[in-house]
């Protein structure tokens, strides 16, 4: 049931905000934020653990951008130029010390998505276990249908993890992979990453995933 916007490498459907400001709770006065992107399409927003910064994503025509607001100066800026991949999740998470964010990037060397091929390049075979009982199968309109569909899916869900500091610097973490989720340990020293693994079923919906070992942050 996953539906993807191929232009932005994000979910095809989402709610977004068109403006952002801060409010003084004592006076109820609205305080504008300078430097927000033109034609803001704010998808996800999270305060840093120390409450000094706000990170948010802007879904632009060229891809999903990561922006940061400095609360004290009420100024927003784009953190880095490389677009995020938000097919699964928000594409970013604060590290516990509030000085870095764990981000999910579109790999720089990824290239173009595979073309959708209408004609099959070979037989589409499925192996059944001998002696299995007959079962009813739910009809799912968005299942992968063949190897070409699988290659297109692989392209759009492949992401590169990185640690981004508040100056815009990026430190690549591990290799790019079909990442379903990435969680930060409470001490910020390890990551727990869940990846999507082949083979895929063309008959039933499945969660083809495995947990991989944690990766220490240098």
WODA-V43494 format. One record per residue. N is the residue number from 1. OMEGA is omega in degrees with one decimal (none if undefined). D_LAST is the distance of its C-alpha to the last C-alpha in Angstrom with 2 decimals. Layout:
# WODA-V43494
n->{N N}
omega->{OMEGA OMEGA}
d_last->{D_LAST D_LAST}
This chain:
# WODA-V43494
n->{1 2 3 4 5 6 7 8 9 10 11 12 13 14 15 16 17 18 19 20 21 22 23 24 25 26 27 28 29 30 31 32 33 34 35 36 37 38 39 40 41 42 43 44 45 46 47 48 49 50 51 52 53 54 55 56 57 58 59 60 61 62 63 64 65 66 67 68 69 70 71 72 73 74 75 76 77 78 79 80 81 82 83 84 85 86 87 88 89 90 91 92 93 94 95 96 97 98 99 100 101 102 103 104 105 106 107 108 109 110 111 112 113 114 115 116 117 118 119 120 121 122 123 124 125 126 127 128 129 130 131 132 133 134 135 136 137 138 139 140 141 142 143 144 145 146 147 148 149 150 151 152 153 154 155 156 157 158 159 160 161 162 163 164 165 166 167 168 169 170 171 172 173 174 175 176 177 178 179 180 181 182 183 184 185 186 187 188 189 190 191 192 193 194 195 196 197 198 199 200 201 202 203 204 205 206 207 208 209 210 211 212 213 214 215 216 217 218}
omega->{-178.6 178.8 -168.1 169.1 -174.7 -180.0 -174.1 -177.1 -178.9 174.3 -176.3 -179.2 178.6 173.8 -179.2 176.9 -177.8 178.2 -179.2 176.8 175.9 178.6 172.4 -173.4 -178.6 -176.7 -174.6 -179.4 176.6 -178.4 -177.6 177.3 -179.1 172.0 179.1 -180.0 174.7 -178.3 -177.8 171.6 -173.5 -175.8 -177.1 -175.9 179.3 172.9 173.1 -179.7 179.5 176.2 -179.1 -176.4 174.3 174.3 177.3 177.8 175.7 -178.6 -179.8 -179.0 -178.4 -179.7 -178.6 -177.1 174.6 -179.8 178.7 176.1 170.2 -172.3 -176.9 -178.2 -177.9 -178.9 179.9 176.4 175.2 -170.9 177.9 -172.3 -175.5 -178.3 177.1 168.0 -178.6 175.4 172.9 174.7 -175.9 -180.0 178.8 175.3 178.6 168.7 -172.5 -176.0 176.6 179.8 -179.0 172.4 170.2 -174.5 178.6 -171.7 164.3 -177.9 -177.4 -175.2 -174.0 -179.0 -178.7 177.5 176.3 177.2 176.6 -176.4 -178.7 -177.9 179.5 178.0 -179.9 -179.3 176.4 -173.9 174.7 -177.8 178.0 178.8 -179.5 177.1 -180.0 -179.8 176.6 -179.3 173.4 -179.0 178.8 177.0 -178.8 -172.3 -174.3 178.0 169.6 -174.8 -176.0 -177.4 177.6 174.8 -178.9 179.4 176.9 177.4 179.1 -178.3 -172.7 179.4 178.7 -177.8 177.5 176.3 177.2 172.3 -179.2 175.6 -174.7 173.3 178.9 178.7 -178.1 175.5 -175.4 179.7 176.3 179.7 175.2 -176.2 174.7 -170.9 176.9 179.3 176.5 -176.5 -179.7 175.7 -178.6 179.9 178.9 -175.5 -177.7 174.0 173.3 -171.0 176.2 -176.8 177.7 -173.6 172.3 3.5 176.9 175.0 173.7 -175.2 -177.2 174.2 -178.3 174.8 -177.1 -172.5 172.6 175.5 178.6 -175.5 -177.8 -179.7 -178.7 177.3 178.7 none}
d_last->{36.94 33.91 35.23 33.20 33.93 33.40 33.51 30.62 28.57 29.09 31.47 35.06 36.23 34.71 35.96 35.00 35.85 37.58 36.97 34.70 35.58 35.05 37.85 38.80 39.78 42.34 44.29 43.41 42.92 40.87 38.46 37.61 34.19 34.27 32.61 32.54 32.77 36.30 37.58 34.80 34.09 31.63 30.39 27.71 26.83 24.55 24.37 21.14 20.94 22.11 24.92 24.42 23.50 24.63 22.99 25.44 26.10 29.10 30.67 32.16 34.22 31.47 28.83 26.82 25.39 22.86 24.33 23.52 26.26 26.08 28.44 29.76 30.87 31.61 30.20 28.42 26.49 24.84 21.08 20.75 23.23 21.78 23.47 22.12 23.31 24.93 27.11 25.46 24.49 23.88 20.98 18.76 17.64 16.58 13.51 15.03 14.62 16.44 14.41 12.77 14.21 13.26 15.76 17.67 18.87 21.80 20.61 21.90 23.64 25.14 28.67 31.67 32.41 34.80 38.43 40.25 42.84 46.01 47.52 45.94 44.97 46.05 47.08 45.11 45.20 44.13 44.47 46.23 46.37 49.92 51.77 49.66 51.53 52.21 50.17 50.21 47.25 46.38 46.69 43.41 43.83 40.20 39.43 38.20 41.36 40.41 37.81 37.95 37.07 34.15 32.81 33.19 31.41 28.49 28.22 28.15 25.69 23.05 19.97 16.58 13.71 11.67 10.24 13.03 13.44 17.03 17.87 17.51 14.48 12.76 9.37 10.49 9.19 11.30 14.96 17.65 19.77 22.58 20.57 22.79 20.45 16.84 16.50 13.92 14.14 15.91 13.22 10.65 8.24 9.71 11.70 15.18 16.54 20.27 21.62 25.23 26.73 29.97 32.94 34.23 37.62 40.28 42.48 40.63 37.64 34.77 31.16 29.76 26.30 24.11 21.12 18.15 15.69 12.69 9.30 6.33 3.82 0.00}
